[in-house]
Amino acid sequence: MGSATPQRPAQRRKSLAQQTVTKEDFESMLLDSFVDNDAAEGTVVRGKVVAIEKDLAIVDVGLKTEGRVPLKEFGQAFRDGQITVGSEVEVYVDRVENAMGEAVLSREKARREESWVKLEEKYNANERVEGTIFNQVKGGFTVDLEGAVAFLPRSQVDIRPIRDIAPLMNVPQPFQILKMDKRRGNIVVSRRAILEESRAEQRSEIVQQLEEGQVVDGVVKNITDYGAFVDLGGIDGLLHVTDIAWRRVNHPSEVLTIGETIKVQIVRINHESHRISLGMKQLQADPWEGIEAKYPIGAKFSGRVTNITDYGAFVELEPGIEGLIHVSEMSWTKKNVHPGKIVSTSQEVDVVVLEVDPDKRRISLGLKQTLQNPWEAFAEKNPVGATIEGEVKNKTEFGLFIGLEGDVDGMVHLSDLDWQKSGEVALDDYNRGDIVKAKVLDVDVEKERISLGIKQLAADDLADAGSNDGGALRKNAVVTTEVIEVNDGGIEVRIADSDVTAFIRRADLSRDRNDQRPERFSKGEKVDARVTQYDRKTGRIQLSIKALEIAEEKEAVAAYGSSDSGASLGDILGAALKGRDEK
């Protein structure tokens, strides 16, 4: 048997050196390949189609292995037959080697990368981009921007909301990029911005051709509560509800319909905002011209109630002319009632013209003036001294209110309830709902007041009541009285040696305002007063301490002083009082 020739030591050292060099070269090449791979991944590279298998293209991009790309990713180029063996294409390297040892390539991502670069340039330059709406998603639509997918919000599709998006699908059209975020891969576009820009240019051209006062034809496009929008041929104008007609128009739909062609006048143009105000009533004669001659103050007219508010009712006298009946002019007797309880909408009413203001275009009307003043009617039928009958409507601390004919009330003051009893005591004898008789003491038509007296119906002692001068009771006579009641409004007194009572008001208690205080008097105190009013027919009597003091002062000056005597008023009054006491 032969045996292997043993290697010499020098040969063994040479073999080991060769093995060592080979291992280092391998490691170097491996590292180089990793560097190349890192540089290739995530980038777009140019490759060559080396084969086509069914629906895949085998592309060599110069790496250690080849990659497969679906032919559909080449889009129109594949359908046109431009992708063949030997064609050079740009693809995106997703991964150099997958589990099967192949490169992961994508033509679609390559197109997207190309698009991002172009789109960023146009976005920074604020330029339009071309795209196609191809799908609907939540909140909007997706748009193909030459390979990059963008989001089109529903609010950015058109200037006005549209119901049918179908005509816009799969149609190349311009868009404006609103936002780009490459890290997240988000692009937001707007079609509305393009339309608004075009519309603004068109509006500017149209506005330049229009003038204020010009009469044009327009089509009603939309109706709102406050007016209507009218298309003037590419630009809209607002026809406000107050400019539709001279008469009151509650809602534009009462006069206009959508799609209707109308003739309008341009009232105002704002060249900065391109807003146009229109008017229809301006094409008709102004009914307010010569209004004062047409509706003179005090004249009576008929009209129709068009609107009712808390403060009154509007009445249309003729188309375009309305007047206001203020709530205070609606009824003589119903003071705190809502106008809707007196008149109703569309009701025909007679009114009287109270005031006309052509500058402010206002007419004040009166409804109650068409009826006779109930206080005048009462005074004509029931003169002072007449006896009436009525129901006690209300009972207050100062008297009774009696319901009278004509829906008016009369008041019986405490002092006019009874000759014998004080007012407070006599008031307890009456209750709401009682039917009572009373005598008419006074009727003040302007102040709408009727004064009544119950005690005046009974036989009184006025004719027998004496005065301090010994004469019969008469106006300006001086009488001595006894205080029987004191209250905030004055004092109630009884004329001495009689059962006749009267009430002296606070203002008549003294000539000096500081002494016009009822509390300075007390029950049982004797007080002199002057008769300022006495009506034997009605039995009404008024007394005043103030009038007595003024009369005494005048008499004292006349008897004891003169303009050149040099005596003071105190000296004069002192002498007068002494003379009266001696007498």
DAQUI-V854138 format. One record per residue. N is the residue number from 1. BURIAL is I if it has 24 or more other ideal C-beta (glycine too) atoms within 12 Angstrom, else O. Layout:
n = (N | N)
burial = (BURIAL | BURIAL)
//
This chain:
n = (1 | 2 | 3 | 4 | 5 | 6 | 7 | 8 | 9 | 10 | 11 | 12 | 13 | 14 | 15 | 16 | 17 | 18 | 19 | 20 | 21 | 22 | 23 | 24 | 25 | 26 | 27 | 28 | 29 | 30 | 31 | 32 | 33 | 34 | 35 | 36 | 37 | 38 | 39 | 40 | 41 | 42 | 43 | 44 | 45 | 46 | 47 | 48 | 49 | 50 | 51 | 52 | 53 | 54 | 55 | 56 | 57 | 58 | 59 | 60 | 61 | 62 | 63 | 64 | 65 | 66 | 67 | 68 | 69 | 70 | 71 | 72 | 73 | 74 | 75 | 76 | 77 | 78 | 79 | 80 | 81 | 82 | 83 | 84 | 85 | 86 | 87 | 88 | 89 | 90 | 91 | 92 | 93 | 94 | 95 | 96 | 97 | 98 | 99 | 100 | 101 | 102 | 103 | 104 | 105 | 106 | 107 | 108 | 109 | 110 | 111 | 112 | 113 | 114 | 115 | 116 | 117 | 118 | 119 | 120 | 121 | 122 | 123 | 124 | 125 | 126 | 127 | 128 | 129 | 130 | 131 | 132 | 133 | 134 | 135 | 136 | 137 | 138 | 139 | 140 | 141 | 142 | 143 | 144 | 145 | 146 | 147 | 148 | 149 | 150 | 151 | 152 | 153 | 154 | 155 | 156 | 157 | 158 | 159 | 160 | 161 | 162 | 163 | 164 | 165 | 166 | 167 | 168 | 169 | 170 | 171 | 172 | 173 | 174 | 175 | 176 | 177 | 178 | 179 | 180 | 181 | 182 | 183 | 184 | 185 | 186 | 187 | 188 | 189 | 190 | 191 | 192 | 193 | 194 | 195 | 196 | 197 | 198 | 199 | 200 | 201 | 202 | 203 | 204 | 205 | 206 | 207 | 208 | 209 | 210 | 211 | 212 | 213 | 214 | 215 | 216 | 217 | 218 | 219 | 220 | 221 | 222 | 223 | 224 | 225 | 226 | 227 | 228 | 229 | 230 | 231 | 232 | 233 | 234 | 235 | 236 | 237 | 238 | 239 | 240 | 241 | 242 | 243 | 244 | 245 | 246 | 247 | 248 | 249 | 250 | 251 | 252 | 253 | 254 | 255 | 256 | 257 | 258 | 259 | 260 | 261 | 262 | 263 | 264 | 265 | 266 | 267 | 268 | 269 | 270 | 271 | 272 | 273 | 274 | 275 | 276 | 277 | 278 | 279 | 280 | 281 | 282 | 283 | 284 | 285 | 286 | 287 | 288 | 289 | 290 | 291 | 292 | 293 | 294 | 295 | 296 | 297 | 298 | 299 | 300 | 301 | 302 | 303 | 304 | 305 | 306 | 307 | 308 | 309 | 310 | 311 | 312 | 313 | 314 | 315 | 316 | 317 | 318 | 319 | 320 | 321 | 322 | 323 | 324 | 325 | 326 | 327 | 328 | 329 | 330 | 331 | 332 | 333 | 334 | 335 | 336 | 337 | 338 | 339 | 340 | 341 | 342 | 343 | 344 | 345 | 346 | 347 | 348 | 349 | 350 | 351 | 352 | 353 | 354 | 355 | 356 | 357 | 358 | 359 | 360 | 361 | 362 | 363 | 364 | 365 | 366 | 367 | 368 | 369 | 370 | 371 | 372 | 373 | 374 | 375 | 376 | 377 | 378 | 379 | 380 | 381 | 382 | 383 | 384 | 385 | 386 | 387 | 388 | 389 | 390 | 391 | 392 | 393 | 394 | 395 | 396 | 397 | 398 | 399 | 400 | 401 | 402 | 403 | 404 | 405 | 406 | 407 | 408 | 409 | 410 | 411 | 412 | 413 | 414 | 415 | 416 | 417 | 418 | 419 | 420 | 421 | 422 | 423 | 424 | 425 | 426 | 427 | 428 | 429 | 430 | 431 | 432 | 433 | 434 | 435 | 436 | 437 | 438 | 439 | 440 | 441 | 442 | 443 | 444 | 445 | 446 | 447 | 448 | 449 | 450 | 451 | 452 | 453 | 454 | 455 | 456 | 457 | 458 | 459 | 460 | 461 | 462 | 463 | 464 | 465 | 466 | 467 | 468 | 469 | 470 | 471 | 472 | 473 | 474 | 475 | 476 | 477 | 478 | 479 | 480 | 481 | 482 | 483 | 484 | 485 | 486 | 487 | 488 | 489 | 490 | 491 | 492 | 493 | 494 | 495 | 496 | 497 | 498 | 499 | 500 | 501 | 502 | 503 | 504 | 505 | 506 | 507 | 508 | 509 | 510 | 511 | 512 | 513 | 514 | 515 | 516 | 517 | 518 | 519 | 520 | 521 | 522 | 523 | 524 | 525 | 526 | 527 | 528 | 529 | 530 | 531 | 532 | 533 | 534 | 535 | 536 | 537 | 538 | 539 | 540 | 541 | 542 | 543 | 544 | 545 | 546 | 547 | 548 | 549 | 550 | 551 | 552 | 553 | 554 | 555 | 556 | 557 | 558 | 559 | 560 | 561 | 562 | 563 | 564 | 565 | 566 | 567 | 568 | 569 | 570 | 571 | 572 | 573 | 574 | 575 | 576 | 577 | 578 | 579 | 580 | 581 | 582 | 583)
burial = (O | O | O | O | O | O | O | O | O | O | O | O | O | O | O | O | O | O | O | O | O | O | O | O | O | O | O | O | O | O | O | O | O | O | O | O | I | O | O | I | I | O | I | I | I | O | I | I | I | I | O | O | O | O | O | I | I | I | I | I | I | O | I | O | I | I | I | I | I | O | I | O | I | I | O | O | O | O | O | O | O | O | I | O | O | O | I | O | I | I | I | I | I | I | I | I | O | O | O | O | O | I | I | I | I | I | I | I | I | I | I | I | I | O | I | I | O | I | I | O | O | I | I | O | O | O | O | O | I | I | I | I | I | O | O | O | O | O | O | I | I | I | I | I | I | I | I | I | I | I | I | I | I | O | O | I | I | I | O | O | O | O | O | O | O | O | O | I | O | O | O | O | I | I | I | I | I | I | O | I | O | O | O | O | O | O | I | I | I | I | I | I | I | I | I | O | O | O | O | O | O | O | I | O | O | I | I | O | O | I | O | O | O | I | O | I | O | I | I | I | I | I | I | O | O | O | I | I | I | I | I | I | O | O | I | I | I | I | I | I | I | I | I | I | I | I | I | I | I | O | O | I | O | O | I | I | O | O | O | O | O | I | O | I | I | I | I | I | I | O | O | O | O | I | O | I | I | I | I | I | I | I | I | O | O | O | O | I | O | O | I | O | O | O | I | O | O | O | O | O | I | O | I | I | I | I | I | I | O | O | O | I | I | I | I | I | I | O | O | I | I | I | I | I | I | I | I | O | I | I | I | I | O | O | O | O | O | O | I | O | O | I | I | O | O | O | I | O | I | I | I | I | I | I | O | I | O | O | O | O | O | O | I | I | I | I | I | I | I | I | I | O | I | I | I | O | O | I | I | O | O | I | O | I | O | I | O | I | O | I | I | I | I | O | I | O | O | I | I | I | I | I | I | I | I | I | O | I | I | I | I | I | I | I | I | I | I | I | I | O | I | I | I | I | O | I | I | O | O | I | O | O | O | O | O | I | I | I | I | I | I | I | I | O | O | O | O | I | O | I | I | I | I | I | I | I | I | O | O | I | O | I | O | O | I | O | I | I | O | O | O | O | I | O | O | O | I | I | I | I | I | I | I | I | I | I | I | O | I | I | I | I | I | I | I | I | O | I | O | I | I | I | I | I | I | I | O | I | I | I | O | O | O | O | O | I | O | I | O | O | I | O | O | O | O | O | I | I | I | I | I | I | I | I | I | O | O | I | I | I | I | I | I | I | I | I | I | I | I | O | I | I | O | O | O | I | O | O | O | I | O | O | O | O | O | O | O | O | O | O | O | I | I | O | O | I | O | O | O | O | O | O | O)
//
